[in-house]
Amino acid sequence: MWNKTGLPAVFPLQVKSPPGADYYLVLSSEDSGEEALAAYFEGGAFFKVLVPPGRYALHFASGSGWQGEGRLFGPGTRVFKLPEVLEFAIRGAGIKGGHKITLTRSGAYLQAAVTEQYICQVASLDEPAPVPRPLQDSRHLFRLGGDRHERWSLHLQWRLGLRAPEAGTAEQLWQRRRFVLGSQLLPRRQAGLQDLAPGRAEARFRSFSVRSLFCG
């Protein structure tokens, strides 16, 4: 019916009640005694409400022929207060702790059994796993020959502008065996299939959603 706390109602409270009467429920703060939340439900019908965080005393009024919050069910109103204070709070990572109350009638009186109830938040991925894609055509790949010292020595010679060896000479053939650059003047050596790395998964953003489920 209303929530006077100004806090979000996110904790579960379920009440199972016998048929034959309607019920008016008020939660009042343990510390201040001020009314925090009120709800109305029919006896025997499924009833669940979300409650703001806090520690509350629960007051029940039952009867037939609802006459409003001031008069309740009239002269025949029966009032019942839960003997224990209930706490509605976070119980762990992503777990919202509440309660389930089972009301039974014993003669002219109501009895209550209280158990805990939880809402669990579960995160799940919305997108399927990325599909591995093969690398580019091996014709666009080339390998470097020689060790790093030989390649560095040859690189310095070219950077310093030293005279390049004449084509077809032993020195020129030696340089080609040691180091193959991406220059169009030098033929590229195609890499073998054994040099190809396995396909890598495409990196892309995967969204996820968070669902709330009753888990106890």
C-alpha beads as a LAMMPS data file, in Angstrom:
LAMMPS data file: protein, C-alpha beads

216 atoms
215 bonds

1 atom types
1 bond types

-500.0 500.0 xlo xhi
-500.0 500.0 ylo yhi
-500.0 500.0 zlo zhi

Masses

1 110.0

Atoms # bond

1 1 1 0.000 0.000 0.000
2 1 1 2.795 2.421 0.893
3 1 1 6.478 2.790 1.827
4 1 1 7.289 5.786 4.048
5 1 1 11.021 5.184 4.440
6 1 1 12.112 6.643 1.109
7 1 1 14.451 3.659 0.742
8 1 1 14.251 1.188 -2.153
9 1 1 12.171 -1.899 -1.367
10 1 1 14.368 -4.792 -2.494
11 1 1 14.189 -7.467 0.254
12 1 1 11.615 -10.282 0.048
13 1 1 8.780 -10.880 2.502
14 1 1 6.315 -13.682 1.787
15 1 1 3.258 -14.462 3.910
16 1 1 1.218 -17.668 3.701
17 1 1 -2.114 -17.286 5.484
18 1 1 -5.245 -19.380 6.044
19 1 1 -8.390 -18.501 4.051
20 1 1 -11.473 -16.990 5.560
21 1 1 -10.186 -13.486 6.369
22 1 1 -8.251 -10.607 4.865
23 1 1 -5.065 -9.159 6.361
24 1 1 -3.542 -5.744 6.872
25 1 1 0.204 -5.783 7.607
26 1 1 2.284 -2.903 8.988
27 1 1 6.072 -2.923 9.461
28 1 1 7.383 -0.471 12.065
29 1 1 11.003 0.454 12.742
30 1 1 12.610 -1.257 15.726
31 1 1 14.518 1.909 16.679
32 1 1 11.949 4.668 16.228
33 1 1 8.676 2.752 16.198
34 1 1 7.589 4.709 13.128
35 1 1 5.543 2.917 10.503
36 1 1 7.686 2.040 7.499
37 1 1 5.551 -0.052 5.144
38 1 1 1.975 -1.296 4.882
39 1 1 0.406 -4.016 2.735
40 1 1 -3.027 -5.604 2.299
41 1 1 -3.675 -9.170 1.148
42 1 1 -6.430 -11.777 1.031
43 1 1 -6.233 -14.842 3.237
44 1 1 -5.279 -18.037 1.412
45 1 1 -3.937 -16.140 -1.620
46 1 1 -0.277 -15.995 -2.592
47 1 1 1.297 -12.833 -1.200
48 1 1 4.826 -11.495 -1.525
49 1 1 6.106 -7.944 -1.095
50 1 1 9.504 -6.256 -1.277
51 1 1 10.652 -4.468 1.876
52 1 1 13.207 -1.654 2.426
53 1 1 16.324 -2.465 4.460
54 1 1 16.087 -2.361 8.239
55 1 1 14.874 -4.148 11.377
56 1 1 11.101 -4.169 11.762
57 1 1 8.332 -5.296 14.078
58 1 1 5.417 -6.801 12.156
59 1 1 1.794 -6.055 13.116
60 1 1 -1.103 -7.978 11.561
61 1 1 -4.773 -7.092 11.580
62 1 1 -7.310 -9.572 10.196
63 1 1 -11.026 -9.645 9.561
64 1 1 -13.607 -9.117 6.845
65 1 1 -15.208 -5.984 5.456
66 1 1 -12.268 -3.572 5.122
67 1 1 -13.192 -0.082 6.391
68 1 1 -9.916 1.766 5.803
69 1 1 -6.686 2.276 7.702
70 1 1 -8.421 4.136 10.497
71 1 1 -11.137 1.576 11.333
72 1 1 -9.447 -1.494 9.785
73 1 1 -12.082 -4.267 9.735
74 1 1 -14.379 -2.626 12.245
75 1 1 -15.281 -4.022 15.684
76 1 1 -14.427 -7.573 14.606
77 1 1 -10.761 -6.746 13.862
78 1 1 -8.261 -9.198 15.289
79 1 1 -4.747 -7.918 15.970
80 1 1 -1.584 -9.989 16.062
81 1 1 2.050 -8.909 16.552
82 1 1 4.964 -11.100 15.536
83 1 1 6.962 -11.822 18.711
84 1 1 10.362 -11.400 17.057
85 1 1 11.880 -8.479 15.161
86 1 1 12.864 -9.329 11.578
87 1 1 15.928 -7.955 9.815
88 1 1 16.011 -7.311 6.082
89 1 1 19.595 -6.850 4.887
90 1 1 22.351 -8.016 2.544
91 1 1 23.592 -11.471 3.611
92 1 1 26.541 -11.861 1.258
93 1 1 27.797 -10.982 -2.198
94 1 1 24.670 -10.385 -4.265
95 1 1 22.316 -12.025 -1.708
96 1 1 19.340 -10.085 -0.313
97 1 1 18.043 -11.623 2.883
98 1 1 14.339 -11.576 3.767
99 1 1 11.766 -13.827 5.422
100 1 1 8.825 -16.138 4.806
101 1 1 6.015 -16.188 7.383
102 1 1 3.463 -18.976 7.606
103 1 1 0.330 -18.058 9.575
104 1 1 -1.896 -20.775 11.000
105 1 1 -5.065 -20.399 13.007
106 1 1 -5.400 -22.103 16.375
107 1 1 -8.892 -21.418 17.643
108 1 1 -9.303 -17.657 17.881
109 1 1 -5.564 -16.992 17.680
110 1 1 -2.946 -16.825 14.952
111 1 1 0.420 -18.561 15.169
112 1 1 3.418 -17.729 12.993
113 1 1 6.409 -19.741 11.783
114 1 1 9.293 -17.736 10.321
115 1 1 11.958 -18.955 7.907
116 1 1 14.566 -17.059 5.914
117 1 1 14.164 -16.286 2.225
118 1 1 16.761 -14.943 -0.205
119 1 1 17.027 -13.200 -3.551
120 1 1 20.279 -13.995 -5.363
121 1 1 21.713 -11.873 -8.153
122 1 1 23.227 -13.906 -10.983
123 1 1 25.340 -12.387 -13.784
124 1 1 25.353 -14.076 -17.187
125 1 1 26.933 -13.258 -20.554
126 1 1 24.531 -12.200 -23.288
127 1 1 26.855 -12.725 -26.262
128 1 1 28.202 -16.106 -27.430
129 1 1 31.884 -16.872 -27.133
130 1 1 33.981 -15.352 -29.954
131 1 1 34.802 -17.680 -32.828
132 1 1 38.539 -18.134 -33.566
133 1 1 39.618 -16.659 -36.883
134 1 1 42.598 -17.858 -38.936
135 1 1 45.584 -15.601 -39.467
136 1 1 46.177 -13.737 -42.708
137 1 1 47.394 -15.430 -45.855
138 1 1 50.940 -16.713 -45.336
139 1 1 52.010 -15.080 -48.618
140 1 1 52.151 -11.779 -46.711
141 1 1 54.560 -13.153 -44.113
142 1 1 58.369 -13.333 -44.178
143 1 1 61.085 -14.563 -41.841
144 1 1 64.326 -13.054 -40.626
145 1 1 67.464 -15.136 -41.036
146 1 1 70.629 -15.191 -38.931
147 1 1 70.982 -14.318 -35.274
148 1 1 70.286 -10.916 -33.724
149 1 1 73.960 -9.856 -33.745
150 1 1 74.300 -10.472 -37.496
151 1 1 71.036 -8.661 -38.218
152 1 1 72.031 -5.702 -36.058
153 1 1 75.434 -5.414 -37.765
154 1 1 73.849 -5.459 -41.210
155 1 1 71.188 -2.975 -40.148
156 1 1 73.845 -0.520 -38.964
157 1 1 75.669 -0.773 -42.278
158 1 1 72.544 0.163 -44.205
159 1 1 71.571 2.951 -41.777
160 1 1 75.073 4.483 -41.988
161 1 1 74.837 4.536 -45.758
162 1 1 77.753 2.213 -46.404
163 1 1 78.199 0.981 -49.951
164 1 1 75.882 -1.916 -50.733
165 1 1 77.498 -5.069 -52.134
166 1 1 77.228 -5.682 -55.840
167 1 1 74.459 -7.979 -57.014
168 1 1 75.431 -11.618 -57.380
169 1 1 78.571 -11.364 -55.251
170 1 1 79.253 -13.647 -52.305
171 1 1 78.760 -10.761 -49.864
172 1 1 75.374 -9.891 -51.327
173 1 1 74.212 -13.521 -51.152
174 1 1 75.426 -13.736 -47.560
175 1 1 73.397 -10.681 -46.603
176 1 1 70.273 -12.133 -48.153
177 1 1 70.701 -15.322 -46.148
178 1 1 71.127 -13.357 -42.914
179 1 1 68.462 -10.700 -43.190
180 1 1 65.385 -10.243 -45.407
181 1 1 63.700 -6.834 -45.237
182 1 1 60.362 -5.688 -46.631
183 1 1 62.071 -3.870 -49.473
184 1 1 60.680 -4.507 -52.944
185 1 1 64.262 -4.853 -54.169
186 1 1 64.678 -8.009 -52.115
187 1 1 62.466 -11.062 -52.606
188 1 1 60.425 -12.112 -49.600
189 1 1 60.723 -15.648 -48.341
190 1 1 57.375 -17.312 -47.722
191 1 1 56.920 -18.805 -44.264
192 1 1 56.091 -22.469 -43.977
193 1 1 52.865 -23.773 -42.469
194 1 1 54.741 -24.925 -39.380
195 1 1 55.543 -21.291 -38.584
196 1 1 51.921 -20.217 -38.444
197 1 1 50.483 -19.569 -34.999
198 1 1 47.120 -21.127 -34.139
199 1 1 44.045 -19.039 -34.857
200 1 1 43.356 -16.402 -32.253
201 1 1 39.938 -15.477 -30.973
202 1 1 38.640 -12.157 -32.152
203 1 1 38.731 -9.626 -29.330
204 1 1 35.352 -7.953 -28.911
205 1 1 33.148 -6.623 -26.124
206 1 1 30.810 -9.134 -24.504
207 1 1 27.829 -7.709 -22.629
208 1 1 26.292 -9.319 -19.568
209 1 1 23.034 -9.047 -17.641
210 1 1 22.209 -9.413 -13.954
211 1 1 19.089 -11.352 -12.933
212 1 1 17.452 -11.630 -9.523
213 1 1 16.234 -15.106 -8.542
214 1 1 14.616 -16.457 -5.395
215 1 1 17.178 -18.898 -4.041
216 1 1 15.865 -19.915 -0.643

Bonds

1 1 1 2
2 1 2 3
3 1 3 4
4 1 4 5
5 1 5 6
6 1 6 7
7 1 7 8
8 1 8 9
9 1 9 10
10 1 10 11
11 1 11 12
12 1 12 13
13 1 13 14
14 1 14 15
15 1 15 16
16 1 16 17
17 1 17 18
18 1 18 19
19 1 19 20
20 1 20 21
21 1 21 22
22 1 22 23
23 1 23 24
24 1 24 25
25 1 25 26
26 1 26 27
27 1 27 28
28 1 28 29
29 1 29 30
30 1 30 31
31 1 31 32
32 1 32 33
33 1 33 34
34 1 34 35
35 1 35 36
36 1 36 37
37 1 37 38
38 1 38 39
39 1 39 40
40 1 40 41
41 1 41 42
42 1 42 43
43 1 43 44
44 1 44 45
45 1 45 46
46 1 46 47
47 1 47 48
48 1 48 49
49 1 49 50
50 1 50 51
51 1 51 52
52 1 52 53
53 1 53 54
54 1 54 55
55 1 55 56
56 1 56 57
57 1 57 58
58 1 58 59
59 1 59 60
60 1 60 61
61 1 61 62
62 1 62 63
63 1 63 64
64 1 64 65
65 1 65 66
66 1 66 67
67 1 67 68
68 1 68 69
69 1 69 70
70 1 70 71
71 1 71 72
72 1 72 73
73 1 73 74
74 1 74 75
75 1 75 76
76 1 76 77
77 1 77 78
78 1 78 79
79 1 79 80
80 1 80 81
81 1 81 82
82 1 82 83
83 1 83 84
84 1 84 85
85 1 85 86
86 1 86 87
87 1 87 88
88 1 88 89
89 1 89 90
90 1 90 91
91 1 91 92
92 1 92 93
93 1 93 94
94 1 94 95
95 1 95 96
96 1 96 97
97 1 97 98
98 1 98 99
99 1 99 100
100 1 100 101
101 1 101 102
102 1 102 103
103 1 103 104
104 1 104 105
105 1 105 106
106 1 106 107
107 1 107 108
108 1 108 109
109 1 109 110
110 1 110 111
111 1 111 112
112 1 112 113
113 1 113 114
114 1 114 115
115 1 115 116
116 1 116 117
117 1 117 118
118 1 118 119
119 1 119 120
120 1 120 121
121 1 121 122
122 1 122 123
123 1 123 124
124 1 124 125
125 1 125 126
126 1 126 127
127 1 127 128
128 1 128 129
129 1 129 130
130 1 130 131
131 1 131 132
132 1 132 133
133 1 133 134
134 1 134 135
135 1 135 136
136 1 136 137
137 1 137 138
138 1 138 139
139 1 139 140
140 1 140 141
141 1 141 142
142 1 142 143
143 1 143 144
144 1 144 145
145 1 145 146
146 1 146 147
147 1 147 148
148 1 148 149
149 1 149 150
150 1 150 151
151 1 151 152
152 1 152 153
153 1 153 154
154 1 154 155
155 1 155 156
156 1 156 157
157 1 157 158
158 1 158 159
159 1 159 160
160 1 160 161
161 1 161 162
162 1 162 163
163 1 163 164
164 1 164 165
165 1 165 166
166 1 166 167
167 1 167 168
168 1 168 169
169 1 169 170
170 1 170 171
171 1 171 172
172 1 172 173
173 1 173 174
174 1 174 175
175 1 175 176
176 1 176 177
177 1 177 178
178 1 178 179
179 1 179 180
180 1 180 181
181 1 181 182
182 1 182 183
183 1 183 184
184 1 184 185
185 1 185 186
186 1 186 187
187 1 187 188
188 1 188 189
189 1 189 190
190 1 190 191
191 1 191 192
192 1 192 193
193 1 193 194
194 1 194 195
195 1 195 196
196 1 196 197
197 1 197 198
198 1 198 199
199 1 199 200
200 1 200 201
201 1 201 202
202 1 202 203
203 1 203 204
204 1 204 205
205 1 205 206
206 1 206 207
207 1 207 208
208 1 208 209
209 1 209 210
210 1 210 211
211 1 211 212
212 1 212 213
213 1 213 214
214 1 214 215
215 1 215 216
